[in-house]
Amino acid sequence: MNGIRVLVIGGSGFVGRYLMNYFSCHGTSTSGETGYIKLNITDTKSLNIILKEENPDLVINASGITNVDYCETHIDEAMKINGFAVENLANAAEDVGATSCHISTDYVYSGEGCKYTEEDETKPVNVYGKSKLLGEQLIRGRKNIILRISTPYGFNITKKKITFLEFIVSNLKSKKPVKIVDDQFTTPTFLNEIPIAIETLYDLKKTGIYNLGSTECLSRFEFAEIVSTVFRLNNELILKAKTSEIPFIAKRPKNCCMSNEKLKSITKIGDIKNNLEALSHSFLP
């Protein structure tokens, strides 16, 4: 980034690890595993020390609890990590003169509408969405970027947690049937486009909330069908299911499709099929 110093909080996760690779920068991990700076984001003292040592120009927060059902049964922990810690990070970033970018989610919306814009009402239906919205609310109006993403897909460097895309490809390659819901709609976010969007916003000195997702609004079942076509797999193994048939603990919003028009006006956002085709050449689930 032309000499810009970047620090990724939550660098050991699916999105965070890719951001570290793209920006060739340091990242943090709660466990402190090899290759990462050990940091518990709720530890304000350690957070301030690390940011002063790293002295970044841009801090990207890719940390947090993303397990929706876990959040539903661990409310205080979810609010602490996905919510209050976000404000502490923004404060620490301001103290060293850095811009902060917070990765948020489409789950801040109720799922009762369609093609949500950044200005539309936020009304999450589960604890995960409420905790992420709290994080947003605590840092709005400051020198930062809030980037809402949805069902990220891409090459998983970490291999710690199987992604939705990997789940589909690995099962279909093994000729195993998969049940995919056809009543949850989303605008999946291509992993490769996340750092490009952040870099563009930073370079243009843009702040505020931005939605990053595909132009296409489609069900998880429809996404799985596109995957099977691009990867030349048997789509007859993809079985339709309803959300009510899946034993989720937390309620899922039905339609969180986001409008990407605000961000699309300043950076290129590709279509899902082309993105998957580019990915298929090196994808190893």
C-alpha positions as CSV (number, residue, x, y, z in Angstrom):
1,M,0.0,0.0,0.0
2,N,2.6,2.5,-1.0
3,G,4.4,2.4,2.3
4,I,1.2,2.5,4.4
5,R,1.5,0.5,7.6
6,V,-1.4,-1.9,8.1
7,L,-2.3,-4.0,11.2
8,V,-5.0,-6.7,11.0
9,I,-6.8,-7.5,14.3
10,G,-8.0,-11.1,14.1
11,G,-5.4,-12.1,11.5
12,S,-5.8,-15.8,12.0
13,G,-9.3,-16.0,10.7
14,F,-10.6,-16.6,7.2
15,V,-10.9,-13.0,6.2
16,G,-8.1,-11.7,8.5
17,R,-5.5,-14.1,7.1
18,Y,-6.2,-13.0,3.5
19,L,-6.0,-9.4,4.5
20,M,-2.6,-10.0,6.0
21,N,-1.4,-11.7,2.8
22,Y,-2.7,-8.9,0.6
23,F,-1.2,-6.1,2.6
24,S,2.0,-8.0,3.6
25,C,1.4,-6.9,7.2
26,H,1.3,-8.1,10.8
27,G,-1.8,-9.5,12.3
28,T,-3.0,-10.5,15.8
29,S,-4.4,-13.8,17.2
30,T,-6.0,-14.5,20.5
31,S,-4.0,-17.7,20.8
32,G,-0.7,-16.1,19.9
33,E,0.2,-18.9,17.5
34,T,3.4,-18.7,15.4
35,G,3.3,-15.8,12.9
36,Y,0.9,-13.7,14.8
37,I,1.0,-11.1,17.6
38,K,-0.9,-12.4,20.7
39,L,-3.8,-10.2,21.6
40,N,-7.1,-10.5,23.3
41,I,-9.1,-7.7,21.9
42,T,-11.0,-7.2,25.1
43,D,-7.6,-6.4,26.9
44,T,-7.6,-2.6,26.5
45,K,-4.1,-2.2,28.0
46,S,-2.5,-4.8,25.7
47,L,-4.4,-3.3,22.8
48,N,-2.9,0.1,23.4
49,I,0.6,-1.2,23.9
50,I,0.5,-3.2,20.6
51,L,-0.9,-0.3,18.5
52,K,1.8,2.0,19.9
53,E,4.5,-0.6,19.1
54,E,3.2,-1.2,15.6
55,N,2.3,2.4,14.9
56,P,0.0,1.6,12.0
57,D,-1.6,4.0,9.5
58,L,-4.6,1.7,9.1
59,V,-6.0,-0.9,11.5
60,I,-8.4,-3.4,10.1
61,N,-10.7,-5.2,12.6
62,A,-11.5,-8.7,11.3
63,S,-11.8,-10.2,14.7
64,G,-15.0,-11.3,16.5
65,I,-17.2,-14.3,17.2
66,T,-18.9,-15.3,14.0
67,N,-20.7,-18.4,15.2
68,V,-24.3,-17.3,15.1
69,D,-25.6,-20.0,17.4
70,Y,-22.8,-19.7,19.9
71,C,-23.5,-15.9,20.2
72,E,-27.2,-16.7,21.0
73,T,-26.2,-18.7,24.1
74,H,-23.2,-16.5,25.1
75,I,-24.8,-13.1,25.0
76,D,-22.4,-11.2,27.3
77,E,-19.3,-12.6,25.6
78,A,-20.7,-11.7,22.1
79,M,-21.5,-8.2,23.2
80,K,-18.1,-7.7,24.8
81,I,-16.1,-9.0,21.8
82,N,-18.2,-8.0,18.9
83,G,-19.5,-4.8,20.5
84,F,-17.6,-3.0,23.3
85,A,-14.2,-4.1,22.2
86,V,-14.7,-2.4,18.8
87,E,-14.9,1.0,20.6
88,N,-11.7,0.3,22.5
89,L,-10.0,-0.5,19.3
90,A,-11.2,2.7,17.6
91,N,-9.9,4.7,20.6
92,A,-6.5,3.0,20.5
93,A,-6.3,3.6,16.7
94,E,-7.1,7.3,17.2
95,D,-4.5,7.6,19.9
96,V,-1.8,6.6,17.3
97,G,-3.3,8.7,14.5
98,A,-4.5,5.6,12.6
99,T,-7.7,5.1,10.5
100,S,-9.7,2.1,11.6
101,C,-11.7,-0.2,9.4
102,H,-14.3,-2.4,11.1
103,I,-15.6,-5.5,9.3
104,S,-19.3,-5.9,10.0
105,T,-22.1,-8.0,8.6
106,D,-25.4,-8.1,6.7
107,Y,-27.0,-9.6,9.8
108,V,-27.5,-6.1,11.2
109,Y,-30.6,-6.0,9.0
110,S,-33.9,-7.7,9.8
111,G,-34.0,-9.8,6.6
112,E,-37.6,-8.6,5.9
113,G,-36.6,-6.3,3.1
114,C,-34.3,-6.6,0.1
115,K,-31.3,-4.8,-1.4
116,Y,-30.6,-2.9,1.8
117,T,-28.7,0.3,1.5
118,E,-26.3,1.8,4.1
119,E,-29.0,4.2,5.1
120,D,-31.8,1.6,5.6
121,E,-33.0,0.7,9.1
122,T,-30.9,-1.8,11.0
123,K,-33.0,-4.3,13.1
124,P,-31.1,-7.5,13.8
125,V,-33.1,-10.6,14.7
126,N,-30.4,-12.5,16.6
127,V,-27.7,-11.8,19.2
128,Y,-24.9,-12.0,16.6
129,G,-26.4,-9.3,14.6
130,K,-27.2,-7.2,17.7
131,S,-23.6,-7.5,18.9
132,K,-22.2,-6.5,15.5
133,L,-24.6,-3.5,15.4
134,L,-23.5,-2.4,18.8
135,G,-19.9,-2.3,17.6
136,E,-21.0,-0.2,14.7
137,Q,-23.0,2.2,16.8
138,L,-20.1,2.8,19.2
139,I,-17.8,4.0,16.5
140,R,-20.0,5.8,14.0
141,G,-19.2,9.4,13.1
142,R,-15.5,9.0,13.8
143,K,-12.4,8.6,11.6
144,N,-13.2,5.1,10.5
145,I,-14.6,2.8,7.8
146,I,-17.4,0.3,8.5
147,L,-17.5,-2.4,5.9
148,R,-20.5,-4.8,5.9
149,I,-19.9,-8.1,4.2
150,S,-22.1,-11.1,3.5
151,T,-21.3,-14.9,3.3
152,P,-17.7,-14.4,2.3
153,Y,-16.3,-16.9,-0.2
154,G,-12.8,-17.5,-1.5
155,F,-9.6,-19.5,-1.0
156,N,-9.3,-20.4,2.7
157,I,-5.6,-20.0,3.7
158,T,-6.2,-20.9,7.4
159,K,-8.1,-24.2,7.0
160,K,-9.2,-23.8,10.6
161,K,-12.9,-23.6,9.8
162,I,-14.6,-25.0,6.7
163,T,-16.3,-22.2,4.7
164,F,-19.7,-22.5,3.0
165,L,-18.0,-22.8,-0.4
166,E,-15.6,-25.5,0.8
167,F,-18.6,-27.4,2.4
168,I,-20.3,-27.5,-1.0
169,V,-17.3,-28.4,-3.1
170,S,-15.8,-31.0,-0.8
171,N,-19.1,-32.9,-0.4
172,L,-20.0,-32.8,-4.1
173,K,-16.5,-34.0,-5.0
174,S,-16.9,-36.8,-2.6
175,K,-20.3,-37.5,-4.2
176,K,-22.1,-36.8,-1.0
177,P,-25.5,-35.1,-1.1
178,V,-25.8,-31.7,0.7
179,K,-29.0,-30.0,2.0
180,I,-29.0,-26.3,1.3
181,V,-31.7,-23.9,2.3
182,D,-33.6,-22.1,-0.5
183,D,-35.3,-19.5,1.7
184,Q,-32.3,-17.6,2.9
185,F,-31.2,-14.9,0.4
186,T,-27.9,-13.1,0.4
187,T,-25.4,-11.1,-1.7
188,P,-22.2,-13.2,-1.2
189,T,-18.9,-11.3,-0.8
190,F,-15.8,-12.3,-2.8
191,L,-12.9,-12.5,-0.4
192,N,-10.5,-11.0,-2.9
193,E,-12.5,-7.9,-3.2
194,I,-12.5,-7.0,0.5
195,P,-8.9,-5.7,0.7
196,I,-9.3,-3.9,-2.6
197,A,-12.4,-2.1,-1.3
198,I,-10.6,-1.2,2.0
199,E,-7.5,0.1,0.1
200,T,-9.6,2.2,-2.2
201,L,-11.6,3.7,0.6
202,Y,-8.5,4.5,2.5
203,D,-6.7,6.1,-0.5
204,L,-9.7,8.2,-1.2
205,K,-10.0,9.2,2.5
206,K,-13.5,7.9,2.6
207,T,-15.2,7.1,5.9
208,G,-18.6,5.8,7.0
209,I,-20.6,2.7,6.2
210,Y,-20.2,0.7,3.0
211,N,-21.9,-2.5,1.9
212,L,-19.7,-5.0,0.0
213,G,-21.5,-7.9,-1.7
214,S,-22.4,-9.3,-5.1
215,T,-24.8,-7.5,-7.4
216,E,-26.8,-10.7,-7.6
217,C,-29.3,-11.5,-4.8
218,L,-29.7,-15.2,-4.5
219,S,-30.6,-18.0,-2.1
220,R,-27.9,-20.2,-0.6
221,F,-29.3,-23.0,-2.8
222,E,-28.9,-20.9,-5.9
223,F,-25.3,-20.1,-4.9
224,A,-24.6,-23.8,-4.5
225,E,-26.0,-24.5,-7.9
226,I,-23.6,-21.9,-9.5
227,V,-20.7,-23.5,-7.6
228,S,-21.6,-26.9,-8.9
229,T,-21.8,-25.6,-12.5
230,V,-18.4,-23.7,-12.3
231,F,-16.6,-26.6,-10.6
232,R,-18.3,-29.2,-12.9
233,L,-19.8,-31.1,-10.1
234,N,-23.1,-33.0,-9.9
235,N,-25.9,-30.5,-8.9
236,E,-28.3,-33.4,-8.5
237,L,-26.6,-33.9,-5.1
238,I,-27.8,-30.5,-3.9
239,L,-31.0,-31.0,-2.1
240,K,-33.4,-28.2,-1.3
241,A,-34.2,-27.5,2.4
242,K,-36.1,-25.0,4.4
243,T,-34.6,-23.0,7.3
244,S,-37.2,-24.5,9.6
245,E,-35.8,-28.0,8.9
246,I,-32.4,-27.0,10.2
247,P,-31.9,-27.2,14.0
248,F,-30.5,-23.7,14.4
249,I,-30.5,-22.1,17.9
250,A,-30.6,-18.5,16.6
251,K,-33.2,-17.1,14.2
252,R,-31.8,-16.4,10.7
253,P,-32.9,-13.4,8.7
254,K,-34.6,-14.5,5.5
255,N,-33.4,-11.8,3.1
256,C,-30.3,-9.8,3.9
257,C,-29.4,-8.9,0.3
258,M,-27.5,-5.6,0.3
259,S,-27.2,-2.9,-2.3
260,N,-23.5,-2.3,-3.3
261,E,-24.2,0.8,-5.4
262,K,-22.4,3.2,-3.0
263,L,-19.2,1.2,-3.1
264,K,-19.6,0.1,-6.8
265,S,-19.3,3.8,-7.8
266,I,-15.7,3.9,-6.6
267,T,-14.4,0.3,-7.0
268,K,-15.0,-2.7,-9.3
269,I,-17.2,-5.5,-8.0
270,G,-17.3,-8.7,-10.1
271,D,-20.1,-11.1,-10.7
272,I,-20.2,-14.4,-8.8
273,K,-19.8,-16.8,-11.7
274,N,-16.6,-15.0,-13.0
275,N,-15.2,-14.8,-9.5
276,L,-15.8,-18.5,-8.9
277,E,-14.2,-19.4,-12.3
278,A,-11.1,-17.5,-11.4
279,L,-11.1,-19.2,-8.0
280,S,-11.7,-22.7,-9.4
281,H,-8.2,-23.0,-11.0
282,S,-6.4,-23.1,-7.7
283,F,-9.2,-24.1,-5.3
284,L,-8.4,-27.1,-3.1
285,P,-11.1,-27.8,-0.5
